[in-house]
Amino acid sequence: MADYNMHLLVCGGTGCKASQSELIKMNLKNQLTELGLEEDIQVIHTGCFGFCEKGPIVKIQPDNTFYVSVTPEDTKEIIEEHIVKGRKVERLLYKDPSTKTSIIESKNMDFYKKQVRIALRNCGFINPDNIEEYVANDGYEALAKCLGEMTPEETTKLIIDSGLRGRGGGGFPTGLKWDITRKVEGDQKYVVCNADEGDPGAFMDRSILEGDPHTVIEAMAICGYCIGADKGLVYIRAEYPLAIERLKTAIGQAQEYGLLGEGILGTDFNFDIELRYGAGAFVCGEETALIHSMEGLRGEPTFKPPFPSVSGYLGKPTNVNNVETFANIPPIINKGAEWFGSIGTENSKGTKVFALAGKINNVGLIEVPMGTTLREVVYDIGGGIKDGKEFKAVQTGGPSGGCLTKDFLDTPIEYDSLIAAGSMMGSGGMIVMDEDDCMVAIAKFYLEFTLDESCGKCTPCRIGNKRLYEILDKITEGKGEPEDLDRLRALSDVVKDTSLCGLGQSSPNPILSTIENFFGEYESHVTIQKCPAGQCKSLLQYIIEDEKCTGCTLCFRHCPVGAISGEKRSPHFIDQSLCIKCGVCYQKCKFDAIKIA
Amino acid sequence: MTKIKSLADLKKLKDEVQSKIKLREKGDHPENLVQIKVSMATCGIASGAKETMNYFIETLDNQGVDALVTQTGCMGYCYAEPTIELTIPGKEPVIYGFVDKVKAQEIIDKHVIKNELVDGIIPVNYKTIDD
């Protein structure tokens, strides 16, 4: 068995590879072999460290030293100084930007870890189908602590003091919501978990339910204890079969262990949980619509007040929280409000989970402290834009949010600053766009989604969104006129101001934020009928440049509609009336002779 | 299963489970096992985590390696699915990404059998609540 006593970990993430980390690895290996150390020290490539801004990165284990911005020329020095003489190469250590001093102590070498996992603390660690693994990781201790040592008032106060705000998007203080529901008189109260995650590209709640279902069960029981409810309901979409299965298994185990049911942990507190399935309608994420759907009625929102805290499920006081909000509760109770308050910013405490997607290298599920900047998320954790392209915008808040440009990259992620920037926190979808994305088409995509998902109860949302969509469609078809931009703005304002629920009140946000931030792009669509990103097919024309075309016939052979004609070894020609703008000729041409006009 | 009736019961169960896990992780014990966790959320399964898990179970069994292969939830590295976490008794857990059957075999041959690391380790890039 090979027994290496040291490992050199060279980052092989996309960003570091682009800055020659392959060569760094090879140099290190060769130099170790020259010194005859190849049997003692192993050099390996790793995945992304999540600190791409300072790549390429070389980490030395076991002494935990972290070298940044390493070049292939630096390898000799690392080997001669660090490995042979045991001295750290000071100039390659990370320098704290504020103090300009190098970080030398190995115990401080964790600075590159931008993520903190609270809601996801057990995801990917424990077996979700085994309650004992949850118990081994402090599971149900928070519930035991509340039932045994704290009154409902004290527990609620602890949640208020922690500063936890709803993670479903709205950001309402969770403790306050509990307190309101607790104070309302009622013979029967309900705790509802909103697992109707509907934003395109978002999967935070699904991952929590699939990876750590017991945390949601425990938190719901704690909530029940606080507000005086003995019944919990999880509203989950039927599109999440695995999450449902694991949740069911977990509920069964909790009942078997006496952690759900009657007389929990030897007290007189009773609590049980049932599942209610949704059919995957976006509007049912809105709490009143969700409650109506659970009651067997149509999933349509109703006017608030009365809030569910006063009159919710079956007219009884009901506390609705999102999955991720619940997942934060047990650690807050175990570690205290002060601990939770020490993470995040003044008005946004704790962390937020994001589903990072789009044109980014490290697509993934991440959890960052509030106050982390968009730049850190996109360039460090996300590893930057795919294929070295230019960053254009990041979309947060799903169909209710907005697109933020590179001017906003240093915006800290927190409820209020994102709203001030013209977007919102939302439930946690984060989609990154590059130079090839057309912002008009993006706005149209989100409008199409809201159009599908509008319940149709109120006129502004049902008809207003349809008209907005039609205008956007007209613009992307090249039939837009400058006045359309004013129409979009005016109608957006009407829809926002007059819709009944959050869906319609926020559905024009993608349009407004893209007009605001990418006005030039809209303008060129409606004035010179051009799509700067080259995405809107109706506004494109593929043209063959005679000088470059060699007549190889490759495009002719691949054109699916026979729009290309020409003799062998002489320039070809595209018949625009037949062309469907599929772009195959453009991709196939080896001589760069096809241009997009 | 007797029901948990108090905090003391819960703590007792916790200690029992934790010591069971410790035994598994520490060496020098008959229960000394190689542990592999496969990330099995919907997305992992869609990228082939089930095949990977079955491959580990069958291959390790055929080669007579005492190993415990279990499922877990999403590790968050969607770009590198399927992902696994490998723990050799007495060592720090290591996460590998893009573990298809070929990679799985390489991990078994090198890391499990010879205790060498294999290219493609995903460094832990987050802090936990205990840090």
Interface residues (C-beta under 8 A of the other chain):
Chain A: M1 A2 D3 Y4 H7 L9 C11 G12 Q42 I44 H45 T46 G47 C48 F49 G50 F51 K59 D110 Y112 K113 K114 Q115 V116 R117 I118 L120 R121 N122 C123 G124 F125 I126 N127 P128 D129 E132 E133 V135 A136 D138 G139 Y140 E141 A144 K145 G148 F203 R206 S207 I208 E210 G211 D212 Y240 L242 A243 E256 Y257 G258 L259 L265 G266 P331 K335 N361 N362 V363 G364 L365 I366 E367 I381
Chain B: M1 K3 I4 K5 S6 L7 D9 L10 K11 L13 K14 V17 Q18 I21 K37 S39 A41 T42 C43 I45 T70 Q71 T72 G73 C74 M75 G76 Y77 C78 Y79 A80 T83 E85 G97 I113 K114 N115 E116 L117 V118 D119 G120 I121 I122 P123 V124 N125 Y126 K127 T128 I129 D131
